[in-house]
Amino acid sequence: MKLYHLLYLCLILAAVIIIFPSPFQSGFESAAVSTFSLAGDSLVRMNQDTMAISSYSYALGYDENNTKLMEKKGECLYRQGDYLEAVEVYSLASELDPDNPAYHVGKGRALLMAGDQGGAETSFNDALIRDPTDPDALRTRAVALLSQGRYQEAIVDLDVLVAADPENAEFRMYRGDAYMFITMQHDAGMRSMKGADQIMSSGGEHARLASTAYQKASEDYMKAMELNPLLTPAVATRMMAQAENQVETFGMILTSL
């Protein structure tokens, strides 16, 4: 059905609902919800999120507790960058259906983009209480932990994801990122050391940990590129930059001995 046909039908239904009294009202309201929702779905496929939000809002006007419609509206708001409005929509959906982890995840993603990392983590935790293996909750929490520099905690979530879906290139790349960040931390530790005594006492441990983390990062990166060759440019850039950084770090250490 063409989009303008759907919109025209929506207008007809709206007029009929206003004109006809009960008992016909409930049937027309149900039809209106379906039609406005269908129109919203069509608008989403056409990348018309603003109009889709209006359609879903009209549908919610006839079925205000429909959490599936709220989820669709929340996703449109999220894509448009209206994160705080998306939080409000997902919050209501999670209150009405608290056992559905998707609504907690949606709220957490919006909070994360709005800059509320603590609130986002709480929402992801709420989702994982409902389903400890929910991939969306684990992935988004891992990304949030990475952004906070909590790399080991992120690896715990990513280990679960990779174990459940070892052929997922994205999970492999994110875990590679976590190990690469750990490598960079140990490189920074080596760079900060002063004098031969400190280098001899702590440098070896930093070097060992950096080497181990870099090896794990490389393994995940290589697997990610094998699973999805489109990731090759981004992953190769990461690996080359860190390899050059490590050469520079060891060069600095050698000159200070």
N, C-alpha and C positions, 0 to 999 in steps of 0.2 A: 504494500500500500504506500502511495506517495505521501510525503510528509504533509503537504498542504491538505490532503484528504483527511489525515489524522487530526490536524488542527481544526478543520471545518467540523469534523464529527465532535470534537471536544466542545465547540461552541454550541452545537445543536443540543448536546447532552446537558450542558449547563443551563440552557434556556428551558428545556423540558423539566429538569429537576426543580427549577424555580416555579414553573407553572403548575405541575401536577402535585397534589397533596398525597399524604399517606393513604393507603398502604403501598402505593407504587414507589414511594420515595426510596426505600431501602434498595430496591432492585436497580433503580437508576443511579443511586450513589455508588453501588458496586461496579456498575458499568463505567461510571465516570472515573473511578479509581484505576480501573484496568486501562482505560483509554488514555488518561493523562500519563500513566506510568509507561505505556507503550510509546507514546509520543516522546517522552523524556529519553527512553532508550534509543529511539531513532535519532534524536538530536545529539546524543552522546556519540553515536557512530559518525555523525557529521562534524564532530569537534565543536559543537555549539553548546558548551557547558552552561553558559549564562541562561539560555533559553531552557535547557534541560532542568536547571534548578527551579525555574518557574513552574515547569510542568510537574515536577515532583512535589513542589509546594502545594499546587492545586490539588494533586492527588491526596496529599496528607490532610488537606482541608476536609476531605470526606472520610478519611480513615487515619485519625491523628496518632494512633498507636501502632502503625504499621512500621516495624523496625527495618524491614527490607527496603522500604522506600527511603527511610532515614539513611540507611547505608549508601544507597545510590546518590542521594543528595549530598551526603558527607564527602563522597569521593569526588564529586564535581567541585565542591567548595575547596577541597584539598588541591586539586589540579589547578584551580584558579589562583591559589596562594592565599585564600581566605581561611587561614589556619584556625583562628580563634572561633570563627563561625562553625567550622568543621568540628572543633572540639565540643561545642555546645550540642550539635546534632548527634555526635557519637556518644556523648555523655548521656543524653536522654535514651538513646537506643540501648546502652549498657545497663541503665537503670530498669528499663522495661524487660530486658532479656539478659540478665546478668550472667547466665551460664554459657552464652555464646562468646567465645574468645575473639571473634572477628571484630566485634564492636570495641572491645578494649584495645585491640591492636590499632584499629583506625584512630581511636582517640590518642593513643600513644604516639603514632606517627605525626599527627597534627601538632601535638604538644612539643615534640622534638623539633619540628620545623619552626615552631613559634618561639623556640629558645628555652623552653621549660624542660631541661633534661631530667630533673628529679621527678617531675610529674609524669614524663614519658616513661621512665623506668618503672614507676609504680603501676602504670597502666599495662605495660608488658608483663610485669610480674602477676598482675591480676589475670591476664589472659592465660599465663602458664599454670596458674593454680587450677584453672578449668581444664586445661589440656597441656601437660608438661612437654609434649612432643610437637606442639603446634609449630609448623615450620615458619609461618609468617611472624609469630611472636618471637621465636628464637633468632630469626634473621635480623629483625628490626632492633631487638635488644642488643644483639652483637654489634650492629652498626653504631648504636648509641654508646655502648661501652668503648668502642674504638675511638669515637669522637672525644671521649673523656680521658683517653690515655690509659684505660684499664684493660690492657691487652691480654693478660692471662685470663681474666674473667670472660672476655670475648671469645677466647680460644675454647673455653669450656662449652659455650653454646655452639660454636662452630664445629667442634668435635662431634656433638650430637647430630648436627645437620649432615655432616659428611658421612657419618656412620649410617644414617637413614637413607641418604641419597648420594652415594659415592660418585655418581656420574654428573653431578651438578657443578658446572664450571664456576658459577658465581660463588658458591660456598667455598670452593677451593681457593679462589682468588682472595676472598676476604680473609681467610685463615692465613694465606701467604702474606697479606698486608700486616696482620697482627704480628707474625714472626719477624717481618721486616722492621716493624717499628721497635720491636725488642732488640733487634740487631743494632739499630740506630742508637738506642739508649746506651747499650754497652760501648758503642763507638764513642759516644759523647763522654762516657765515664773514663775511657782511656785518654781522650783528648784533654780532660781536665786534670790529669795526673801531673805532678811536678817533681822532678828529680828522679835519679836512678833508684833510690831506695823505695819510693812509692810505686814506681813502675815495676820493680822486681817483686814487691809484696802483693800487689793487687792487679797488675797488668795481665798476668797469665790467666787469672780467673775471668777477667773481663773478655779477654781474647777467646777463651774456650767457650764461654756462653754466647758471645757474638757469632762465633763460627757455627755452633750448634743451631742457633736460631736462623742463621742465614741458610744453612743446609735445608732446614725444614721449610723455610720460605721458598727456596728454589724448587723443592720437590712439589709443593702445592702449585706454584706458578707454572711449572712445566706441565703438570697434569691439567691445569685450567686451560692452557693453550692447546693441549691435545684434544680436550673435550670441545672447546669452542675456539677455533682459529681466529675468529674476529677479535678476541681479546689479546692477540699477540703483540700489537704495537704498544698498548698500554702496559702490559706485563713486562715486555722487554725493556722498556724505558725505566721501569722501577728497578729491575735487576741491574742494569748497566750503571745507573746512578749510584746505587749502593755499593757496587763493586769498586767504582772509582773512589767513593768516599772511604772505603776500607783501605785501599792502597794509600791514600793521603794520610789516613790516621796512623797506619804503621810507619809511614815515612817520618811523620812528626815524632813518633816515639823513638825511632832509631836515632834521629838527630839529637835527641835530648839525653841520650845515654852517655 
